[in-house]
Structure formats: structure tokens, C-alpha cells
Amino acid sequence: MQAKLIAPPPTKDSMAGSASASRLRPMNLDRNMVLDRLKTVPYPGFTRDIVTAGVVRDAQVREDGVVIQLELPPGSDAVAEKIRQA
């Protein structure tokens, strides 16, 4: 099962967790920053993160947002939803 998540480009404040006018300014983001952030997302039911577990197949930073491609075992709809919410 493959899942593709698309998110708008993050801002400095969305990465830091606070809100202000600078929220509209996308920060300079690269693939390594995205992967580092994904390493904080636990793989449901395990102690590993989704990057270490090998679930993340691709991460792209584009002008219109971030695209993350995940590869999950068949029948992992509930796991995909938990990861999507994280």
C-alpha cells in the first residue's frame, strides 16, 4: 500500500509551534529537514519512527508544498491514518 501525503509549505512559526504574521512566509526547507521532522513521528505500535522503520519512500520539497510518499504493508489503513494525523 502506498500513501502520498501533500502538505503546504511550512513556515518558521508552524515548525516552532507559535502563530504570528510571519506564518505566511515559507521558510527555506530542504529534504533533510523534512526527514529530520519525520523522525519524530512514531510508527504506530512500535518504538521506532517512520523513517527508521523504512516507511518513508520519498520526501520532496516543492514550491507548492511538501510531498511525502509512504510504503505500508497491505491492510495498513489504520496505521496510515495515524501517521497522517501525526
Biopython code that builds the backbone (N, CA, C, O; Angstrom):
import numpy as np
from Bio.PDB.StructureBuilder import StructureBuilder

atoms = [
    (1, "MET", "N", (0.849, -1.173, 0.000)),
    (1, "MET", "CA", (0.000, 0.000, 0.000)),
    (1, "MET", "C", (0.890, 1.229, 0.000)),
    (1, "MET", "O", (1.796, 1.349, 0.825)),
    (2, "GLN", "N", (0.633, 2.130, -0.916)),
    (2, "GLN", "CA", (1.376, 3.377, -0.945)),
    (2, "GLN", "C", (0.441, 4.509, -0.580)),
    (2, "GLN", "O", (-0.721, 4.523, -0.986)),
    (3, "ALA", "N", (0.946, 5.445, 0.177)),
    (3, "ALA", "CA", (0.184, 6.631, 0.545)),
    (3, "ALA", "C", (1.028, 7.839, 0.212)),
    (3, "ALA", "O", (2.238, 7.843, 0.440)),
    (4, "LYS", "N", (0.395, 8.861, -0.327)),
    (4, "LYS", "CA", (1.112, 10.081, -0.649)),
    (4, "LYS", "C", (0.471, 11.211, 0.144)),
    (4, "LYS", "O", (-0.729, 11.456, 0.021)),
    (5, "LEU", "N", (1.249, 11.885, 0.938)),
    (5, "LEU", "CA", (0.771, 12.998, 1.743)),
    (5, "LEU", "C", (1.301, 14.285, 1.145)),
    (5, "LEU", "O", (2.492, 14.387, 0.849)),
    (6, "ILE", "N", (0.441, 15.262, 0.966)),
    (6, "ILE", "CA", (0.853, 16.550, 0.430)),
    (6, "ILE", "C", (0.454, 17.608, 1.439)),
    (6, "ILE", "O", (-0.696, 17.666, 1.874)),
    (7, "ALA", "N", (1.410, 18.443, 1.806)),
    (7, "ALA", "CA", (1.151, 19.494, 2.784)),
    (7, "ALA", "C", (1.646, 20.817, 2.235)),
    (7, "ALA", "O", (2.602, 20.845, 1.460)),
    (8, "PRO", "N", (1.001, 21.933, 2.629)),
    (8, "PRO", "CA", (1.508, 23.230, 2.197)),
    (8, "PRO", "C", (2.889, 23.464, 2.788)),
    (8, "PRO", "O", (3.251, 22.835, 3.783)),
    (9, "PRO", "N", (3.667, 24.364, 2.186)),
    (9, "PRO", "CA", (4.999, 24.608, 2.726)),
    (9, "PRO", "C", (4.914, 25.110, 4.160)),
    (9, "PRO", "O", (4.083, 25.968, 4.460)),
    (10, "PRO", "N", (5.751, 24.597, 5.050)),
    (10, "PRO", "CA", (5.730, 25.067, 6.432)),
    (10, "PRO", "C", (6.327, 26.456, 6.545)),
    (10, "PRO", "O", (7.045, 26.920, 5.659)),
    (11, "THR", "N", (6.020, 27.098, 7.635)),
    (11, "THR", "CA", (6.588, 28.405, 7.934)),
    (11, "THR", "C", (7.435, 28.275, 9.182)),
    (11, "THR", "O", (7.388, 27.257, 9.872)),
    (12, "LYS", "N", (8.205, 29.304, 9.470)),
    (12, "LYS", "CA", (9.024, 29.279, 10.686)),
    (12, "LYS", "C", (8.153, 29.023, 11.909)),
    (12, "LYS", "O", (8.512, 28.238, 12.787)),
    (13, "ASP", "N", (7.017, 29.690, 11.958)),
    (13, "ASP", "CA", (6.162, 29.553, 13.133)),
    (13, "ASP", "C", (5.465, 28.203, 13.201)),
    (13, "ASP", "O", (5.257, 27.676, 14.294)),
    (14, "SER", "N", (5.102, 27.634, 12.064)),
    (14, "SER", "CA", (4.445, 26.325, 12.124)),
    (14, "SER", "C", (5.421, 25.255, 12.572)),
    (14, "SER", "O", (5.016, 24.284, 13.210)),
    (15, "MET", "N", (6.707, 25.410, 12.251)),
    (15, "MET", "CA", (7.712, 24.460, 12.716)),
    (15, "MET", "C", (7.999, 24.683, 14.201)),
    (15, "MET", "O", (8.320, 23.733, 14.916)),
    (16, "ALA", "N", (7.889, 25.916, 14.669)),
    (16, "ALA", "CA", (8.179, 26.226, 16.065)),
    (16, "ALA", "C", (6.949, 26.072, 16.951)),
    (16, "ALA", "O", (7.074, 25.939, 18.169)),
    (17, "GLY", "N", (5.767, 26.088, 16.350)),
    (17, "GLY", "CA", (4.560, 25.896, 17.129)),
    (17, "GLY", "C", (3.890, 27.169, 17.606)),
    (17, "GLY", "O", (2.968, 27.095, 18.418)),
    (18, "SER", "N", (4.317, 28.347, 17.134)),
    (18, "SER", "CA", (3.667, 29.594, 17.534)),
    (18, "SER", "C", (3.038, 30.248, 16.314)),
    (18, "SER", "O", (3.375, 29.909, 15.179)),
    (19, "ALA", "N", (2.125, 31.185, 16.545)),
    (19, "ALA", "CA", (1.427, 31.827, 15.436)),
    (19, "ALA", "C", (1.704, 33.323, 15.420)),
    (19, "ALA", "O", (1.720, 33.968, 16.468)),
    (20, "SER", "N", (1.919, 33.869, 14.238)),
    (20, "SER", "CA", (2.095, 35.310, 14.064)),
    (20, "SER", "C", (1.995, 35.632, 12.586)),
    (20, "SER", "O", (1.689, 34.753, 11.780)),
    (21, "ALA", "N", (2.250, 36.879, 12.221)),
    (21, "ALA", "CA", (2.163, 37.299, 10.825)),
    (21, "ALA", "C", (3.190, 36.592, 9.951)),
    (21, "ALA", "O", (2.962, 36.429, 8.753)),
    (22, "SER", "N", (4.312, 36.169, 10.518)),
    (22, "SER", "CA", (5.331, 35.505, 9.703)),
    (22, "SER", "C", (4.887, 34.115, 9.265)),
    (22, "SER", "O", (5.592, 33.454, 8.502)),
    (23, "ARG", "N", (3.747, 33.671, 9.727)),
    (23, "ARG", "CA", (3.214, 32.357, 9.359)),
    (23, "ARG", "C", (3.008, 32.244, 7.841)),
    (23, "ARG", "O", (2.989, 31.138, 7.300)),
    (24, "LEU", "N", (2.857, 33.363, 7.170)),
    (24, "LEU", "CA", (2.623, 33.358, 5.735)),
    (24, "LEU", "C", (3.910, 33.260, 4.930)),
    (24, "LEU", "O", (3.846, 33.082, 3.713)),
    (25, "ARG", "N", (5.063, 33.367, 5.552)),
    (25, "ARG", "CA", (6.340, 33.323, 4.842)),
    (25, "ARG", "C", (6.917, 31.922, 4.916)),
    (25, "ARG", "O", (7.324, 31.488, 5.993)),
    (26, "PRO", "N", (6.966, 31.191, 3.787)),
    (26, "PRO", "CA", (7.579, 29.859, 3.818)),
    (26, "PRO", "C", (9.047, 29.950, 4.195)),
    (26, "PRO", "O", (9.753, 30.856, 3.754)),
    (27, "MET", "N", (9.495, 29.023, 4.997)),
    (27, "MET", "CA", (10.903, 29.008, 5.378)),
    (27, "MET", "C", (11.709, 28.248, 4.339)),
    (27, "MET", "O", (11.148, 27.493, 3.545)),
    (28, "ASN", "N", (13.014, 28.441, 4.339)),
    (28, "ASN", "CA", (13.882, 27.668, 3.459)),
    (28, "ASN", "C", (13.928, 26.254, 4.004)),
    (28, "ASN", "O", (14.420, 26.020, 5.107)),
    (29, "LEU", "N", (13.424, 25.334, 3.244)),
    (29, "LEU", "CA", (13.267, 23.963, 3.694)),
    (29, "LEU", "C", (13.929, 23.040, 2.687)),
    (29, "LEU", "O", (13.839, 23.266, 1.480)),
    (30, "ASP", "N", (14.585, 22.010, 3.172)),
    (30, "ASP", "CA", (15.151, 21.020, 2.260)),
    (30, "ASP", "C", (14.715, 19.622, 2.700)),
    (30, "ASP", "O", (14.097, 19.447, 3.751)),
    (31, "ARG", "N", (15.050, 18.644, 1.879)),
    (31, "ARG", "CA", (14.627, 17.263, 2.115)),
    (31, "ARG", "C", (15.120, 16.737, 3.462)),
    (31, "ARG", "O", (14.389, 16.036, 4.161)),
    (32, "ASN", "N", (16.360, 17.074, 3.827)),
    (32, "ASN", "CA", (16.905, 16.603, 5.103)),
    (32, "ASN", "C", (16.130, 17.153, 6.291)),
    (32, "ASN", "O", (15.947, 16.456, 7.290)),
    (33, "MET", "N", (15.674, 18.397, 6.190)),
    (33, "MET", "CA", (14.868, 18.974, 7.269)),
    (33, "MET", "C", (13.543, 18.225, 7.400)),
    (33, "MET", "O", (13.071, 17.971, 8.508)),
    (34, "VAL", "N", (12.949, 17.876, 6.259)),
    (34, "VAL", "CA", (11.690, 17.120, 6.277)),
    (34, "VAL", "C", (11.914, 15.754, 6.913)),
    (34, "VAL", "O", (11.134, 15.328, 7.765)),
    (35, "LEU", "N", (12.980, 15.066, 6.501)),
    (35, "LEU", "CA", (13.269, 13.742, 7.062)),
    (35, "LEU", "C", (13.548, 13.821, 8.560)),
    (35, "LEU", "O", (13.117, 12.951, 9.317)),
    (36, "ASP", "N", (14.269, 14.861, 8.994)),
    (36, "ASP", "CA", (14.519, 15.032, 10.432)),
    (36, "ASP", "C", (13.209, 15.199, 11.194)),
    (36, "ASP", "O", (13.039, 14.646, 12.281)),
    (37, "ARG", "N", (12.296, 15.959, 10.622)),
    (37, "ARG", "CA", (10.994, 16.166, 11.268)),
    (37, "ARG", "C", (10.191, 14.854, 11.302)),
    (37, "ARG", "O", (9.522, 14.550, 12.290)),
    (38, "LEU", "N", (10.269, 14.084, 10.203)),
    (38, "LEU", "CA", (9.550, 12.807, 10.144)),
    (38, "LEU", "C", (10.109, 11.794, 11.136)),
    (38, "LEU", "O", (9.412, 10.859, 11.530)),
    (39, "LYS", "N", (11.355, 11.974, 11.536)),
    (39, "LYS", "CA", (11.950, 11.074, 12.532)),
    (39, "LYS", "C", (11.316, 11.245, 13.909)),
    (39, "LYS", "O", (11.572, 10.451, 14.814)),
    (40, "THR", "N", (10.493, 12.276, 14.071)),
    (40, "THR", "CA", (9.784, 12.474, 15.338)),
    (40, "THR", "C", (8.400, 11.814, 15.318)),
    (40, "THR", "O", (7.696, 11.813, 16.328)),
    (41, "VAL", "N", (8.015, 11.254, 14.165)),
    (41, "VAL", "CA", (6.703, 10.609, 14.032)),
    (41, "VAL", "C", (6.863, 9.116, 14.316)),
    (41, "VAL", "O", (7.523, 8.411, 13.553)),
    (42, "PRO", "N", (6.266, 8.627, 15.405)),
    (42, "PRO", "CA", (6.409, 7.203, 15.733)),
    (42, "PRO", "C", (5.608, 6.323, 14.774)),
    (42, "PRO", "O", (4.528, 6.699, 14.319)),
    (43, "TYR", "N", (6.154, 5.153, 14.479)),
    (43, "TYR", "CA", (5.412, 4.150, 13.706)),
    (43, "TYR", "C", (4.450, 3.494, 14.695)),
    (43, "TYR", "O", (4.894, 2.893, 15.674)),
    (44, "PRO", "N", (3.144, 3.598, 14.458)),
    (44, "PRO", "CA", (2.163, 3.089, 15.419)),
    (44, "PRO", "C", (2.404, 1.624, 15.796)),
    (44, "PRO", "O", (2.538, 0.753, 14.936)),
    (45, "GLY", "N", (2.454, 1.383, 17.111)),
    (45, "GLY", "CA", (2.634, 0.029, 17.624)),
    (45, "GLY", "C", (4.081, -0.378, 17.816)),
    (45, "GLY", "O", (4.353, -1.481, 18.290)),
    (46, "PHE", "N", (5.022, 0.498, 17.454)),
    (46, "PHE", "CA", (6.447, 0.193, 17.589)),
    (46, "PHE", "C", (7.151, 1.343, 18.297)),
    (46, "PHE", "O", (6.575, 2.415, 18.478)),
    (47, "THR", "N", (8.393, 1.117, 18.694)),
    (47, "THR", "CA", (9.169, 2.177, 19.340)),
    (47, "THR", "C", (9.985, 2.970, 18.327)),
    (47, "THR", "O", (10.619, 3.961, 18.690)),
    (48, "ARG", "N", (9.982, 2.554, 17.065)),
    (48, "ARG", "CA", (10.751, 3.244, 16.026)),
    (48, "ARG", "C", (9.923, 4.345, 15.372)),
    (48, "ARG", "O", (8.694, 4.351, 15.437)),
    (49, "ASP", "N", (10.640, 5.280, 14.735)),
    (49, "ASP", "CA", (9.967, 6.318, 13.960)),
    (49, "ASP", "C", (9.714, 5.806, 12.539)),
    (49, "ASP", "O", (10.226, 4.754, 12.157)),
    (50, "ILE", "N", (8.925, 6.552, 11.756)),
    (50, "ILE", "CA", (8.556, 6.077, 10.423)),
    (50, "ILE", "C", (9.725, 6.084, 9.441)),
    (50, "ILE", "O", (9.704, 5.330, 8.468)),
    (51, "VAL", "N", (10.736, 6.909, 9.665)),
    (51, "VAL", "CA", (11.912, 6.914, 8.784)),
    (51, "VAL", "C", (12.762, 5.681, 9.062)),
    (51, "VAL", "O", (13.137, 4.961, 8.137)),
    (52, "THR", "N", (13.067, 5.437, 10.334)),
    (52, "THR", "CA", (13.871, 4.277, 10.729)),
    (52, "THR", "C", (13.172, 2.973, 10.357)),
    (52, "THR", "O", (13.831, 1.994, 10.006)),
    (53, "ALA", "N", (11.849, 2.952, 10.432)),
    (53, "ALA", "CA", (11.077, 1.752, 10.101)),
    (53, "ALA", "C", (11.039, 1.491, 8.595)),
    (53, "ALA", "O", (10.567, 0.439, 8.162)),
    (54, "GLY", "N", (11.530, 2.433, 7.798)),
    (54, "GLY", "CA", (11.569, 2.245, 6.351)),
    (54, "GLY", "C", (10.261, 2.514, 5.640)),
    (54, "GLY", "O", (10.067, 2.081, 4.504)),
    (55, "VAL", "N", (9.360, 3.226, 6.300)),
    (55, "VAL", "CA", (8.054, 3.523, 5.725)),
    (55, "VAL", "C", (8.136, 4.674, 4.720)),
    (55, "VAL", "O", (7.395, 4.687, 3.737)),
    (56, "VAL", "N", (9.026, 5.633, 4.956)),
    (56, "VAL", "CA", (9.148, 6.797, 4.080)),
    (56, "VAL", "C", (9.946, 6.396, 2.838)),
    (56, "VAL", "O", (11.127, 6.062, 2.935)),
    (57, "ARG", "N", (9.302, 6.431, 1.681)),
    (57, "ARG", "CA", (9.961, 6.076, 0.418)),
    (57, "ARG", "C", (10.538, 7.303, -0.275)),
    (57, "ARG", "O", (11.560, 7.209, -0.954)),
    (58, "ASP", "N", (9.890, 8.455, -0.106)),
    (58, "ASP", "CA", (10.367, 9.665, -0.760)),
    (58, "ASP", "C", (9.811, 10.870, -0.027)),
    (58, "ASP", "O", (8.713, 10.828, 0.529)),
    (59, "ALA", "N", (10.580, 11.936, -0.033)),
    (59, "ALA", "CA", (10.141, 13.218, 0.514)),
    (59, "ALA", "C", (10.653, 14.294, -0.430)),
    (59, "ALA", "O", (11.851, 14.377, -0.701)),
    (60, "GLN", "N", (9.745, 15.109, -0.923)),
    (60, "GLN", "CA", (10.102, 16.169, -1.858)),
    (60, "GLN", "C", (9.617, 17.501, -1.324)),
    (60, "GLN", "O", (8.505, 17.613, -0.810)),
    (61, "VAL", "N", (10.460, 18.502, -1.451)),
    (61, "VAL", "CA", (10.072, 19.864, -1.117)),
    (61, "VAL", "C", (9.836, 20.575, -2.437)),
    (61, "VAL", "O", (10.747, 20.731, -3.250)),
    (62, "ARG", "N", (8.601, 21.002, -2.634)),
    (62, "ARG", "CA", (8.248, 21.706, -3.866)),
    (62, "ARG", "C", (7.750, 23.093, -3.511)),
    (62, "ARG", "O", (7.496, 23.399, -2.345)),
    (63, "GLU", "N", (7.615, 23.915, -4.512)),
    (63, "GLU", "CA", (7.144, 25.275, -4.286)),
    (63, "GLU", "C", (5.732, 25.294, -3.708)),
    (63, "GLU", "O", (5.394, 26.171, -2.912)),
    (64, "ASP", "N", (4.906, 24.323, -4.111)),
    (64, "ASP", "CA", (3.521, 24.287, -3.652)),
    (64, "ASP", "C", (3.322, 23.468, -2.382)),
    (64, "ASP", "O", (2.195, 23.335, -1.906)),
    (65, "GLY", "N", (4.398, 22.920, -1.830)),
    (65, "GLY", "CA", (4.278, 22.172, -0.585)),
    (65, "GLY", "C", (5.273, 21.036, -0.485)),
    (65, "GLY", "O", (6.219, 20.939, -1.267)),
    (66, "VAL", "N", (5.042, 20.191, 0.482)),
    (66, "VAL", "CA", (5.903, 19.039, 0.738)),
    (66, "VAL", "C", (5.121, 17.781, 0.364)),
    (66, "VAL", "O", (3.963, 17.626, 0.752)),
    (67, "VAL", "N", (5.755, 16.889, -0.389)),
    (67, "VAL", "CA", (5.129, 15.626, -0.779)),
    (67, "VAL", "C", (5.911, 14.504, -0.116)),
    (67, "VAL", "O", (7.125, 14.395, -0.287)),
    (68, "ILE", "N", (5.211, 13.678, 0.635)),
    (68, "ILE", "CA", (5.834, 12.554, 1.335)),
    (68, "ILE", "C", (5.174, 11.279, 0.833)),
    (68, "ILE", "O", (3.952, 11.140, 0.892)),
    (69, "GLN", "N", (5.980, 10.354, 0.340)),
    (69, "GLN", "CA", (5.456, 9.076, -0.141)),
    (69, "GLN", "C", (5.823, 7.997, 0.867)),
    (69, "GLN", "O", (6.988, 7.822, 1.222)),
    (70, "LEU", "N", (4.795, 7.274, 1.321)),
    (70, "LEU", "CA", (4.971, 6.214, 2.306)),
    (70, "LEU", "C", (4.667, 4.865, 1.672)),
    (70, "LEU", "O", (3.814, 4.769, 0.789)),
    (71, "GLU", "N", (5.349, 3.841, 2.111)),
    (71, "GLU", "CA", (5.061, 2.464, 1.675)),
    (71, "GLU", "C", (4.720, 1.663, 2.923)),
    (71, "GLU", "O", (5.560, 1.460, 3.799)),
    (72, "LEU", "N", (3.472, 1.213, 2.985)),
    (72, "LEU", "CA", (2.978, 0.464, 4.140)),
    (72, "LEU", "C", (2.546, -0.932, 3.709)),
    (72, "LEU", "O", (2.178, -1.140, 2.553)),
    (73, "PRO", "N", (2.590, -1.887, 4.634)),
    (73, "PRO", "CA", (2.115, -3.239, 4.305)),
    (73, "PRO", "C", (0.630, -3.212, 3.938)),
    (73, "PRO", "O", (-0.098, -2.334, 4.400)),
    (74, "PRO", "N", (0.167, -4.161, 3.113)),
    (74, "PRO", "CA", (-1.259, -4.234, 2.774)),
    (74, "PRO", "C", (-2.117, -4.312, 4.041)),
    (74, "PRO", "O", (-1.743, -4.950, 5.026)),
    (75, "GLY", "N", (-3.264, -3.652, 3.990)),
    (75, "GLY", "CA", (-4.183, -3.680, 5.125)),
    (75, "GLY", "C", (-3.793, -2.749, 6.254)),
    (75, "GLY", "O", (-4.227, -2.938, 7.390)),
    (76, "SER", "N", (-2.987, -1.755, 5.961)),
    (76, "SER", "CA", (-2.500, -0.834, 6.995)),
    (76, "SER", "C", (-3.246, 0.493, 6.985)),
    (76, "SER", "O", (-2.658, 1.530, 7.289)),
    (77, "ASP", "N", (-4.508, 0.478, 6.645)),
    (77, "ASP", "CA", (-5.273, 1.720, 6.573)),
    (77, "ASP", "C", (-5.284, 2.469, 7.903)),
    (77, "ASP", "O", (-5.143, 3.692, 7.923)),
    (78, "ALA", "N", (-5.449, 1.753, 9.008)),
    (78, "ALA", "CA", (-5.474, 2.396, 10.328)),
    (78, "ALA", "C", (-4.117, 3.005, 10.661)),
    (78, "ALA", "O", (-4.044, 4.091, 11.236)),
    (79, "VAL", "N", (-3.047, 2.310, 10.300)),
    (79, "VAL", "CA", (-1.692, 2.829, 10.529)),
    (79, "VAL", "C", (-1.482, 4.078, 9.691)),
    (79, "VAL", "O", (-0.942, 5.069, 10.182)),
    (80, "ALA", "N", (-1.905, 4.042, 8.425)),
    (80, "ALA", "CA", (-1.760, 5.201, 7.540)),
    (80, "ALA", "C", (-2.489, 6.409, 8.111)),
    (80, "ALA", "O", (-1.972, 7.525, 8.060)),
    (81, "GLU", "N", (-3.674, 6.199, 8.650)),
    (81, "GLU", "CA", (-4.440, 7.310, 9.217)),
    (81, "GLU", "C", (-3.747, 7.888, 10.447)),
    (81, "GLU", "O", (-3.723, 9.107, 10.617)),
    (82, "LYS", "N", (-3.184, 7.046, 11.306)),
    (82, "LYS", "CA", (-2.471, 7.540, 12.490)),
    (82, "LYS", "C", (-1.251, 8.352, 12.087)),
    (82, "LYS", "O", (-0.958, 9.383, 12.692)),
    (83, "ILE", "N", (-0.538, 7.890, 11.065)),
    (83, "ILE", "CA", (0.631, 8.631, 10.580)),
    (83, "ILE", "C", (0.182, 9.948, 9.964)),
    (83, "ILE", "O", (0.825, 10.977, 10.175)),
    (84, "ARG", "N", (-0.895, 9.935, 9.216)),
    (84, "ARG", "CA", (-1.411, 11.153, 8.580)),
    (84, "ARG", "C", (-1.769, 12.195, 9.639)),
    (84, "ARG", "O", (-1.559, 13.389, 9.427)),
    (85, "GLN", "N", (-2.303, 11.757, 10.768)),
    (85, "GLN", "CA", (-2.708, 12.673, 11.834)),
    (85, "GLN", "C", (-1.518, 13.220, 12.614)),
    (85, "GLN", "O", (-1.624, 14.271, 13.245)),
    (86, "ALA", "N", (-0.398, 12.524, 12.579)),
    (86, "ALA", "CA", (0.782, 12.931, 13.369)),
    (86, "ALA", "C", (1.455, 14.160, 12.802)),
    (86, "ALA", "O", (2.455, 14.625, 13.350)),
]
sb = StructureBuilder()
sb.init_structure("model")
sb.init_model(0)
sb.init_chain("A")
sb.init_seg("    ")
for serial, (resi, resn, name, xyz) in enumerate(atoms, 1):
    if name == "N":
        sb.init_residue(resn, " ", resi, " ")
    sb.init_atom(name, np.array(xyz, "f"), 0.0, 1.0, " ", f" {name:<3s}", serial, name[0])
structure = sb.get_structure()
